[in-house]
Amino acid sequence: MTDHDSATQEQPQGGQAPAREPFFNLSGIVTAIIGLCILVHLARLYLLSPAADAWVILHFAFVPLRFTGGYPLDASAFASPFTYAFLHGSAMHLAVNMIWMAAFGSPLANRIGTARFIFFWAATALAAVLLHFVLHPSDPVPLVGASGAISGMMGAAARFAFRIDRSARRPGFAGPVLPVPIVFRSRMTVVFLAVWFVVNLVVGLGSGTGGTPSIAWEAHIGGFLAGFLALPVFDRSPRQQPESGS
């Protein structure tokens, strides 16, 4: 998302080139979450029996019917709106999610810091399952995957990632969160939002046919809207945002 031609035009005082933020500047927390998701999937694949893996899915995936079908609720039931995000249906499901996690999670984590990022992850994962639950309260199919939380990161990106601060003293993606009315005045951001919603609807509505796995597109929208609207709650003040080289 950097423009190398324009970025090299300005020189700060002292003759030194401004620090340029790498495109994939993975933060520690993003690396840790990606690693945890991979470890969980490998453990399910190679260490657990089919029966043990089914137990993990039953207890730690999010199953709406578990809450509306009169079943007894234990601690894992109340943890499942968060733990489902660490489970994935296949290696491809995991790989795609982790690529998007690296791309959209890294700028956000570097912007808001580790603790805020953890709370943001939890809040958007919860928002994703809440919308899914409202629309499908009796669904017996387990919901798994980090897509809801990652969609939240994409929603947050619309509030800051398309206006890059190229000043010498701040890394990329710095600066205040854009107000919602300003967001919708940006052609690039509006195109991003439109493409995201169209692709999500087309892929989601077309899934579950011909033997393909069903995609919980409503959960994606729940996470996206939560990230888009709630980013200011998790954002650092301008004075707390990292300086280049720090």
C-alpha positions, 0 to 999 in steps of 0.5 A, a space after each residue: 500500500 506504499 507509493 515508492 515514487 512519492 515516498 522518496 521525494 521528501 527528506 527530513 531535516 538532517 539529510 536522513 531518509 524517513 523510516 519506511 514501514 514494511 508492508 508485512 511488519 508482523 507484530 508479536 501478537 499477530 505472530 502469536 495468534 497465527 502460531 496458536 491457530 496453526 498449533 491447534 489445527 496440527 494437534 487436532 489433525 495429528 494428535 487427536 483421535 476422531 472421537 477426541 476431535 469431535 469432542 473439541 468441536 462440540 465443546 469449543 466451536 460455537 453451536 447456536 442450538 447449544 443455547 436454544 435447544 435446552 442443553 446443559 451449559 458448562 464453562 466451555 459453552 460460554 467460552 465458545 463465542 471466543 474459542 471458535 475463532 482458533 478452530 478451522 475446518 481445513 488446512 485451506 481454511 486455516 491458510 486463507 484466514 492466516 494470510 488475511 490475518 497477517 495482512 490486516 491484523 499487522 497494521 492494526 496491532 502495530 497501531 493500537 498495541 498488544 493489549 488493545 488488539 487482544 480485546 479487539 480480537 475478542 470483541 469482533 469475534 463475539 460480534 460475529 457470532 452474535 449476529 450469526 446467532 440472532 439470524 440462526 438461533 437453532 442452527 446445529 452446525 458448528 461455527 469455526 474460524 477466525 474469519 469474523 475477527 479478521 473481518 473486524 480488522 478489515 472493517 477497522 482498516 477502512 477507518 485508517 488504512 487508506 490514508 497513510 501518513 508519510 511524515 518523517 516522524 510517524 510510521 505508515 497508517 498513523 494519524 487519527 481514525 477517520 470519522 464515518 462521514 469522511 470515510 464515505 467521501 473517500 473513493 478508494 475506501 468506498 470501493 473497498 467497502 463495496 467490493 468487500 460486501 459484494 464478494 462476501 455476499 456472493 461467496 457466502 450465498 453460493 456456498 453450501 451447494 455441490 458438497 462445498 462447505 457452508 460459509 457463515 457470511 452473516 458472521 463476517 458482516 457482524 465482525 466487519 461492522 463491529 470493527 468499523 464502528 468500534 475502532 475508536 474505542 480501541 484506538 490509542 490517542 494520537 500522543 500514544 501512537 508509536 513514533 518511527 524507530 521506536 
